[in-house]
Amino acid sequence: MCTNEVVKPLKIKVQNVVASVIFNQNFDLNVIAKAFPKNIEYKPSRFPGLVFRMKKPKTSILIFGTGKMVCTGAKSEDELKKAVLSAVRKLKAGGIVVAKKPKVQITNIVASTSLGKFIDLEQLYESERMMGGRVIFEPEQFPALIYRMVSPEVVFLIFSTGKIVCAGAKREEEVCEAVKKLRRRLEEGGFMIKEL
């Protein structure tokens, strides 16, 4: 995923890509539910949309009567685009009128990696100003330090084991940039204390 690594390469794994999909039309959810009884979960008394479960790529698409969809579960931007196109093809094949090409906007990418070293979270928390962002650490409630990076605008969960989770990116390149920037700051600040 990340290229041009100068130091030890990071194996960043995308866990989930979420996108909003907008059609300039309304959908009759009852008609869609009847057309796909095996792949759809629709309980309008509990939730205003229906869940369309896709097998390839394995994703879930929430469809709303307003013509909006939310796609979740993709493991890359490409997989997300394939899921949306596959859903549109299936809807059309099921007799559902889809008038125009949808507008797809990625709203969140969640990824994880390991920095390969233990991190002194107490020292990191005390040096909050050096991080250039917002840091929250309440170890009695949650074992990770929460760090809100300003640029790119992402949120990290940083565990003392060196494992990190990055959320909030809109492009895979932002994940790489943010993780590299975080690692550089942790190394320069002396917060990475020993190899795993």
C-alpha positions as CSV (number, residue, x, y, z in Angstrom):
1,M,0.0,0.0,0.0
2,C,2.7,2.5,1.0
3,T,5.5,3.0,-1.5
4,N,8.9,4.7,-1.3
5,E,9.7,3.6,2.2
6,V,13.1,4.9,3.3
7,V,13.2,3.1,6.6
8,K,11.8,-0.3,7.5
9,P,8.6,-0.8,5.4
10,L,5.3,-0.8,7.2
11,K,2.7,-3.4,6.4
12,I,-0.4,-1.4,6.5
13,K,-3.6,-3.3,6.2
14,V,-6.9,-1.6,5.2
15,Q,-9.6,-3.1,7.4
16,N,-12.6,-1.2,6.0
17,V,-13.4,1.5,3.4
18,V,-16.8,3.3,3.8
19,A,-18.4,5.4,1.2
20,S,-21.6,7.3,0.6
21,V,-23.2,6.8,-2.8
22,I,-25.7,9.3,-4.1
23,F,-28.1,8.7,-7.0
24,N,-30.3,11.5,-8.2
25,Q,-33.4,9.4,-7.8
26,N,-35.6,7.7,-5.2
27,F,-35.8,4.0,-4.7
28,D,-38.8,1.9,-3.8
29,L,-37.3,-0.3,-1.1
30,N,-40.2,-2.7,-1.0
31,V,-39.7,-3.5,-4.7
32,I,-35.9,-4.0,-4.1
33,A,-36.6,-6.3,-1.2
34,K,-39.0,-8.4,-3.3
35,A,-36.5,-8.6,-6.2
36,F,-33.7,-9.9,-3.9
37,P,-35.3,-11.9,-1.0
38,K,-32.1,-13.9,-0.2
39,N,-29.6,-11.0,-0.2
40,I,-31.6,-8.3,1.4
41,E,-32.4,-7.5,5.0
42,Y,-35.3,-5.0,5.3
43,K,-37.2,-4.2,8.5
44,P,-38.6,-0.7,8.0
45,S,-40.0,-0.6,11.5
46,R,-36.5,-0.8,12.9
47,F,-34.3,0.9,10.3
48,P,-35.3,3.2,7.4
49,G,-33.0,1.5,4.9
50,L,-32.3,-2.0,3.7
51,V,-29.1,-4.0,3.8
52,F,-27.9,-5.5,0.5
53,R,-25.2,-8.1,1.2
54,M,-22.8,-8.6,-1.6
55,K,-20.7,-11.7,-1.9
56,K,-18.0,-10.5,-4.4
57,P,-16.5,-8.3,-3.2
58,K,-17.8,-9.1,0.3
59,T,-19.4,-5.8,1.3
60,S,-22.7,-4.5,2.7
61,I,-24.6,-1.7,1.1
62,L,-27.3,0.2,2.9
63,I,-29.9,1.5,0.5
64,F,-32.3,4.3,1.4
65,G,-35.5,5.4,-0.4
66,T,-33.9,8.8,-0.9
67,G,-31.5,7.4,-3.4
68,K,-28.6,7.4,-1.0
69,M,-26.4,4.3,-0.2
70,V,-23.6,3.6,2.2
71,C,-21.1,0.9,1.2
72,T,-19.0,-0.7,3.9
73,G,-16.7,-3.6,4.2
74,A,-14.4,-3.1,1.3
75,K,-10.7,-3.7,1.8
76,S,-9.5,-1.1,-0.7
77,E,-10.7,1.9,-2.8
78,D,-10.7,-0.4,-5.9
79,E,-12.8,-3.0,-4.1
80,L,-15.2,-0.4,-3.0
81,K,-15.7,0.9,-6.6
82,K,-16.2,-2.7,-7.8
83,A,-18.8,-3.3,-5.0
84,V,-20.8,-0.2,-6.0
85,L,-20.7,-1.1,-9.7
86,S,-21.7,-4.7,-8.9
87,A,-24.6,-3.5,-6.8
88,V,-25.8,-1.2,-9.6
89,R,-25.6,-4.1,-12.2
90,K,-27.5,-6.4,-9.8
91,L,-30.2,-3.8,-9.2
92,K,-30.6,-3.3,-13.0
93,A,-30.7,-7.1,-13.6
94,G,-33.4,-7.3,-10.9
95,G,-35.6,-4.9,-12.8
96,I,-34.8,-1.8,-10.7
97,V,-34.4,1.3,-12.7
98,V,-31.1,3.1,-12.0
99,A,-31.2,6.3,-14.1
100,K,-27.7,7.7,-13.8
101,K,-24.2,6.9,-12.7
102,P,-23.9,7.4,-8.9
103,K,-21.6,9.9,-7.2
104,V,-19.3,7.9,-4.9
105,Q,-17.5,9.6,-2.0
106,I,-15.2,7.8,0.4
107,T,-16.0,8.9,3.9
108,N,-13.7,6.8,6.0
109,I,-10.8,4.4,5.7
110,V,-9.8,2.3,8.7
111,A,-6.3,0.7,8.6
112,S,-4.0,-1.0,11.0
113,T,-0.3,-1.7,11.3
114,S,2.4,-2.4,13.8
115,L,5.4,-0.1,14.3
116,G,7.5,-3.0,15.6
117,K,8.5,-1.3,18.9
118,F,6.8,-0.7,22.2
119,I,5.6,2.8,22.8
120,D,5.8,4.7,26.1
121,L,2.2,6.0,26.1
122,E,2.6,7.9,29.5
123,Q,5.6,9.9,28.1
124,L,3.7,10.5,24.8
125,Y,0.7,11.8,26.7
126,E,2.9,14.1,28.8
127,S,4.5,15.5,25.7
128,E,1.2,16.3,24.0
129,R,2.4,19.6,22.6
130,M,5.1,18.0,20.6
131,M,2.6,15.9,18.8
132,G,0.9,18.9,17.2
133,G,-2.6,17.4,17.7
134,R,-5.1,16.4,20.3
135,V,-4.2,13.5,22.6
136,I,-6.5,11.6,25.0
137,F,-5.2,8.9,27.3
138,E,-7.3,7.3,30.1
139,P,-5.7,3.8,30.5
140,E,-8.2,2.8,33.2
141,Q,-11.0,3.1,30.6
142,F,-9.2,2.2,27.4
143,P,-5.8,0.7,26.8
144,A,-4.9,2.9,23.8
145,L,-3.9,6.6,23.5
146,I,-6.2,8.5,21.1
147,Y,-4.3,10.9,18.9
148,R,-6.1,13.3,16.5
149,M,-3.7,14.3,13.8
150,V,-4.3,17.7,12.2
151,S,-2.8,17.1,8.8
152,P,-3.8,14.7,7.3
153,E,-7.0,14.8,9.4
154,V,-7.1,11.3,10.9
155,V,-7.5,9.7,14.4
156,F,-5.1,7.1,15.7
157,L,-5.5,4.5,18.4
158,I,-1.9,3.9,19.6
159,F,-1.3,0.9,21.8
160,S,1.8,0.4,24.0
161,T,2.6,-2.8,21.9
162,G,3.3,-0.6,18.9
163,K,0.0,-1.6,17.2
164,I,-1.9,1.3,15.7
165,V,-5.3,1.9,14.1
166,C,-5.8,4.8,11.8
167,A,-9.3,6.0,11.0
168,G,-10.8,9.0,9.2
169,A,-8.7,9.1,6.0
170,K,-10.5,9.7,2.7
171,R,-7.8,8.1,0.5
172,E,-5.3,5.3,1.0
173,E,-2.5,7.8,0.3
174,E,-3.6,9.8,3.4
175,V,-3.3,6.6,5.5
176,C,0.3,6.1,4.4
177,E,1.2,9.8,4.9
178,A,-0.3,9.9,8.3
179,V,1.3,6.6,9.5
180,K,4.7,7.7,8.2
181,K,4.3,11.1,9.9
182,L,3.3,9.5,13.2
183,R,6.2,7.0,13.2
184,R,8.6,9.8,12.5
185,R,7.3,11.9,15.4
186,L,7.3,8.9,17.7
187,E,11.0,8.1,16.8
188,E,12.1,11.7,17.0
189,G,10.4,12.2,20.4
190,G,12.0,9.0,21.8
191,F,8.6,7.4,22.5
192,M,9.4,4.1,20.8
193,I,11.3,2.4,23.5
194,K,12.4,-1.1,22.4
195,E,11.9,-3.7,19.7
196,L,9.2,-6.3,20.1
